[in-house]
Amino acid sequence: MRLYLINPSNPLVSIINVKQSRWNRYRVWKPLSLMLLAGLTPPEWEIAILDENLGVPDYAAMPRPDLVGITAFTSQANRAYEVAAHFRSLGVPVVMGGIHATMCLEEAMERVDSVLTGEAEGVWSQVLKDVRHGGLKRRYDGGLAVISDVPTARHDLLSSGYACGAIQTTRGCPLNCSFCSVTAFNGARYRQRPIADVVREFRLIPEKHVLVVDDNLIGTRPEHIARAKDLFRAMAQANLRKHWVAQAGINFADDEELLALAAKAGCGGVFIGFESPTPEGLLELGKKFNLLKDRNFPASVRRIQRHGILVAGSFIIGLDIDEPGIGKRIAEAADRYGVDSLNALFLTPLPGTRLWKQMKSEDRIALDTFPDDWKYYTLTYPVARYKNFSLEGIIEELITCDRDFYATSRILRRVWSSLWQRRKPLINLVGNLSYRNNLRLNLKAFADFKSSVGLGS
């Protein structure tokens, strides 16, 4: 029995196709969910994981599979349906899972043979049994998996073409921000894999650099922090010789012992969602966690950086509270906080979020010709009707934000600071120059976008 597990691409995302640019190798992450499915698949199945970010395969020239499994974020959905249509035309059953299929169940069921909602660990073996016996069901509900049942991913199936490996150590997020669908998909309860399993899997990752894909690596409560410390101790003791980056809340900065252990375990960088430079913006997004303890963001960033850990800050443009000039204010806030890089994104209503429900009820979903328009839901295109901005206006805010933060003088100051602190100055320089280079690409992308969607200013 032959199984193809496919991660569809989105041609509008500039980082795809690592063959076009060697730098893309550092910005394309392995499809870990498919590697986990492969780890759950019995040995009698011949498995191939096909990541279209490495280039779209010639499916017609490949052997006919017995089953195709497709995963997709919302921005990949349109391409996922195209791939599904190709294999279904050959009489090959197609099962689709992932967050988009879960949140847009009826849409997905119209275009594939079976939909797997929720987390797959509890039902994947049944899917395979049903396929072997010709009884594939229209829907399987995985719900929330028992975290100790999460298998070791098949890292051997994607052993080349990437600069970074990937691993997951926790699932779920209790914060439930209005723009994020993690809580709806993975639940609010913070679940942690056994530490021994995590360390064992780290050893199997061939790449030296690793992305920890957890939505929040350290959690929010004292027992979460204690577990993170135990994990870092075990990783350091195992002498894994891996350099890794992760996502965490700003509370990552609150515990010096945690930071020291993370650095000793190989942490080289952390992504932190600051989201808005104002308390009013954080309240609008439901990100009250960032307002706790009357936090000093510049001091928090400095504490992290003192341990040799780079800080990437994420902000969102287009909140109802935002007014013209927000792009410049975000750039100034990020510079004042002292982050090493800035990732500014448009407020994007994704299916399954409270933001989607709100904007849907207010008729503020501007790009709603689905499934075709899903390709714009990358967080890098404005897809909604924003309260205080025209299309031209909000795009100009993002351009201004990036131009200001990635001005030559500011890049040089950040790199000098990291050099003085012995905090990965070369990586900092390359990262900043990469973002700066994207400004030119973004200008063209926005021009094409406005022409394609036919929206006026």
N, C-alpha and C positions, 0 to 999 in steps of 0.2 A: 504494500500500500504506500502510495506516494502523497506527501503533504507539502503544500506550499504555504508558508506564512509570510504575508506581504505587508510592508509598511509603505503606503502610497506617498508620493511627493506632492508638493504644491509648487508649480512653476513660478508663482509670484514671489516666493521666498528666495532671496538672493543667495542664501547659504547653501542651497542644494547643489548636488552634483560636484563632489569633491574633485572630479577629474578636471574641472574648469579652473580651479584655483587651489593651490596647496594650502592656503590659509583656511579654506573651508573645512579641512580635516579637523581643525581645532574648534569648529563651531557646529559640527554635526554630531548628535548623540546617538548611540546605539538604541534600537527599538527594544528596550528591556522587556516589555510585556510579551513580545513574541519569543524572546529567549526563555522567559519563564514558561510559556506554553510548551516550548520544545522540551523543557525539563520535565514536564508532566506527561509527555507523550511516550507510549511504550516503544521498545526497541524494534518491534516489527514494522514500524512506520519509517519510511525513508523521508527525512525532513530537509527542506531547504528554506532558509530565511532570506527573503528578497527585499532589500531596503532600496527603494527607488531614489533615495538621497545619494546613493553611490552611482546613479545612472539607471534609467529605465531599461529593464531587460527586454529582449526580443521574446516575448511570451510565446509567439507563434512558432518559434524554432525550438522551444523547450519540450521535453516529454510531457505528455498529458498527465496531470495529477488526478488522484482520486478524491481529493478534498482541498479546498482553498480556504484559509482563514485570513481575514483582513482586520486590522485595527485602524482606528482613525481618531485624531482630534477633529474638532469642528472644521478647522481650516483645510483638512485633508479629505473631507467627506465627499466632495464632488469627484475628485480623482478616484476615491475608493469605489464609488458607484460605477465609474468607467471600467475599472479593472474587473469588478464583479460581473458586469455585463459581458465582457469578453469571455470569461470562463464559463458563465452560464450558457452562452451561445454554443459552447462545446459540450454541453451536458454535464459539466462539472459542478457539483454542489458547492455553494459558497456560504460560509458562516461569517458574520461580522460581529465584532465586539468592540469594547472601548467606550470612552466617555460619550462620544457623539451618538453612537447607536443606542446607548442607554437613555440619553436625554431626548432623543428624537426617534423613539421606537417605531412609530407608525411609518415615518418616512423611510427608515432603513428596511423595514419588513417588506415594503413595496419593491425593493431593489435587490434583495438577496434572498437566499433560500431559508436562512435561519439567523436569528439574532441572539447573541449571548449578552445579557445585561449584567451589570455589576461586575464583581471580581470572579475570575474564571476558575480558580483553584478547585472549588467544590463540584464543578459540573463538567469540566473538560473531558474527563475520562468517559463520562456517559455520552457526550457528543461523539467521541470516536467510536464507541461501541455501537451507537445507533447508525452511524455511517456504514460500518462494516456489515450491519444487518439490513441495510436499506430502509431504515426507519427514522431518518433525521427529522426532528421536531422543528416546528416553526420558531419556537422560542425556548430558551433556557435561562433561568434566573439564578445567577451565581450568588447574589446578595453580598454579604461581607465574609471574606474568608477567615478561617482560623489562622492566625498569623504564623503559628508554629508549623503549619502545613505548606507554607510558601516554599517551593522547591529551589534548589540551586539552579540558577540560570545556565543555559548552554552557551557559555562564552566561546566555546570551541567552534561554534557554527558561524561566528562572525569574528574571525581572528585577524583580519587585515582590513585596511582601508580607513581606519579611524585612528585619531590621535589619543582619544580618551575612551576608557571603558565606562561601565555604568553598574550601579548596584543600588538596591533599596534596603533600608534597615527598619523603617517604620511606615505606617499608613494611618490616615485619618488626621483631621485637624479640628480642634475645638473652637477656633476663632470665628468661622462662618462669616467671612466678609461678604458684602453684598455682591461683589463682582466675581467671586470665585466659586467654582462648582465642586471643589475638592470635598467639602463636607457632604454635599448631596450624593457624591459618587462613592467616596471611601468612608463616610461616616464621621461623626464628631468625636467618637472615642479614639484616643491615641493608642495605637497598637504597635508593639515592638517585637521584632524578630529575636529569637534567642541569640545572644552575643556570640556563642561558639559557632553558630551557623554563619553569621556575618563574617567572622574572621576567616572561616574555612573558605567561603566564597571569594573573599578578597584575594586569597592565594591563587585562585584559579583564573583571575583576570589577567590576560597577557599584557595589557597596556600599563605603562608606568603611571600615567595620569588617569584619574577616575572621577566621574561625576556621581555624587551621592544624590539620587533623584528624589529623596524624601521631600515632601512639601515643607516640613519643619523638622529638621534633624534632632533638635534638643527638646522640643515640646514647650510646655508652659508652666508645669507644676513642679514642685520640689522633687517628687519621685521621678519625674521625667528627666530632670537635670542629673539626678543621681545615676540613673541608668546610662545617660550619655557619658558621664565620667567613667563608669565601669567599661563601657564600650571602648572609649579612647585608651584606657589603661591596657585593655586586652590587645588592642591593635598595636600599641607601642611595644608591648612585651613580645608580640609575635614578630616584630621587626619586619613588617611587610614591605618596606621600601617603596611605598606608594605615595604619590602626592595627589591630594584630592580637594575638590571644592564641593560646597553644599549650600542649601538654602536654610536660613534660620531666621528667627525673630530677632528684634533688637535686644532682647534679653540675653542674647549670646554674650553681650558685653558685661553682664552684671556679676560674673563670677570669675575671678582671676584664676582659680584652680582649674575651672573648666577650660578656659582659654589656653592655659599652659599645657594641659593634657591634650587638647585638640591639636596644638602645634606639634607636640611631641609625637602624636599619632600620624602626622603627615598633612594636616590641614594647611592649604596654601591660599585659600580664598573663600569668601562667604558672600552669597547674594542676600541682601536684606531689602524688604519691601517697605520703604518709607512712605510711598504712595502720594502724600500731599504735604506741602510745606506749612499747612495751617491746621489748627485743631478742628476748625469747622469742616474742612475737607475730610479729615480722618473720621469724624462722626458721621458724615454723609455716607462714607464707604463701609461703615460698621467696623472700622479698625480701631476700636477703643483701646486695644491692648497697647498701642504705641503711646497712649496718653497717660498710662499708669506711672506712678512714682515721680511725676513732674520731671520727666527725663531730659537730660542734656545730651542732645544727639551728637554734637561735635566731640564731647568728652567720651561718649560711648564708642564712637568710631576710633578715636585715638587709642583707647584701651585695647581694642581688637588689633589694631595695627602694630602696637608695641610688641606683640607676640609674632610679628613677621607674617601676619595674615592680611591679604588684600581684601578690600571691601568694595563690592559693587552695589550701587544703590538704584532702586527702581522707583519711578514716579509715574503717576497717571495724569494725563491732560484731558479735560473735557467734563469735569464735574459740574454739577449745577451751581456750585458755589464759586467756580472759577470765572474770572473775568479777563478781558483782553489784557495782555501783559503777563499771563500766567507762565508762559514758556520761559521768559527771562527770569521770573521769580523762582522757578524751579531750578534753573541753572545756578542762580546765586545761592539758593539753599544748599544744593548739592556741593557746591564749592565751599560754602561755609562749614558744612558738616565734615568736609575733608575726605569724601569718598574717592576711591581710586578710579572708578569709572561710573558712568551714569547711563541708565537704560530708561528712556522716556517713552511711554506708550499711550495710545489713545484709549479712553474709556470705552470698553467693548462689551456689549450685552451678549454673553454666551448662554446658550440653552442650559436650563437647569439652575441658573442663578436667580437670586432675588432681583438683581438689576434687570435681567431679561423680562421677568414678569412685570416689573414696574414700567419699563419702557414699552413693552408690548401693549399694556393697558392704556398707555398714554399716546399710542400711535407714533412712537418715536424711533421705530426701527426703519431706517431709511433704505437700507439695502435688504430687501426681503423677497427677492426672486430666487426661491430655493428649489433645488439644492445648488444651483449655479453660483449664487452669491456667497455661499459659505467660503469660497476661496479667499474672500477678502477679510475673513474673521481671524486674522493673524495677530491682532493687537497693534499692527503697524499701519492700518488704514482706518480712516474715520467712517464707520458704518451706521452711525445713529444720527438723530437730530439733536444737536447740543444746544442747551438753553441760551447761551450767550455768544455763540459762534456760528458763522457761516462755514461752509465747506472750505472756502479759501482761507478764512480766518483761522480755523483750528489747525490746518496744515501749516500755515505760517508760524503759528505758535510752536509747533514741534520743531520746525526748521530753526527758528530762533534759539530755542532751548539747546539744541545740539551744537549750533554754531558758537554760542557763547561759552558753553562748558568745554568744548573741544577747540577753543581758540589756541593758537600756538603758544602764547605766553602762559596760559593756564596748564597746558600739557607739560611744558618745560618745568614749571613750578612743581607739579605733582611728581614728575620723574626725579627731580632733584631731591625732593623730600624723601622719596623711597630709597634713593641712593644713600642719602645721609643716614637713614635709619636701617640700612642694609635689608631692605624689604622688597626683594625681587624687582629691581629697577628695570631690567630688560623686559620682563613680562609686562610690567606697567606701561612701558613705552610702546611695545608692540600692540598691546590692547588699545591704547588711546589712539594710535595712528590708524588702527583698523577701523575704529568707530569714526574717526575723522574722514577716512576714505569713503565710508558708507554715505556721507553727506551727499556726495556727487551722485551716487547710485539712487539715493532716496529722491532727489530732485526729479530724476527721470521717471522713477516709479510713480511719483505723485502726479506728474504730467500725464502719464499713460492711464493712471487710475481715473482721473477726472474726465479724460476723453472717453474711456470705456463705459463708465457708469452714466455719463450724460447728465451729471448734476451741475447746475449752475452755482454761482457763488451767492 
